[in-house]
Amino acid sequence: DQQVKQNSPSLSVQEGRISILNCDYTNSMFDYFLWYKKYPAEGPTFLISISSIKDKNEDGRFTVFLNKSAKHLSLHIVPSQPGDSAVYFCAASGDNAGNMLTFGGGTRLMVKP
Amino acid sequence: KAGVTQTPRYLIKTRGQQVTLSCSPISGHRSVSWYQQTPGQGLQFLFEYFSETQRNKGNFPGRFSGRQFSNSRSEMNVSTLELGDSALYLCASRNTGTASYEQYFGPGTRLTVT
């Protein structure tokens, strides 16, 4: 039973355009959500997070939107850059402490110059 | 500040053997979590340690175990290795003194079981 799903395994975007990565979850106990970026042969790198009491969080080119009623979150990258090409994972925490993360399957983003 | 370090980076073992992986968290981080990444199952939570105590455990068999030392360094052990244990094992540390839930990952140990 996959509690966090990223339904698009890959996404291709032109440099300078917006990249939108989506994530759905089923467990209503999740209260904190995170996005990570991963390059091959490296560990995931933290990008941005959002608490369930918010619906939007912004950090530079990255914005995360949370729709609790739809159990859906998305990561917007504007403008997209070739260096953003990587696998993006969304993760959720529901243990009131963030000690256990449940990850989605990842979306491979390719930003074309 | 130095990041999370993991040793060794690559390991090849034979089925039936056991293996120990090591993780040093970011200085000041007292929570250490372990994850397994495989192509089929994705990133899955193994266990989490804080103050030398296992606080959370994922859905893995008892062959997977871990421990944490007083300096917050952690080790995980896999006994009686199976071919399906081939994976990237990731360690992450967290600063429990803040309100944020971010975990910071090391580069991982790539384990191949033959």
Interface residues (C-beta under 8 A of the other chain):
Chain A: Y32 L34 Y36 A41 E42 G43 P44 T45 F46 S49 F89 A91 S93 D95 A97 G98 N99 M100 L101 T102 F103 G104 G105 G106
Chain B: V4 S31 S33 Y35 G42 L43 Q44 F45 E48 F50 R55 N56 G58 L90 A92 R94 T96 S100 Y101 E102 Q103 Y104 F105 G106 P107 G108
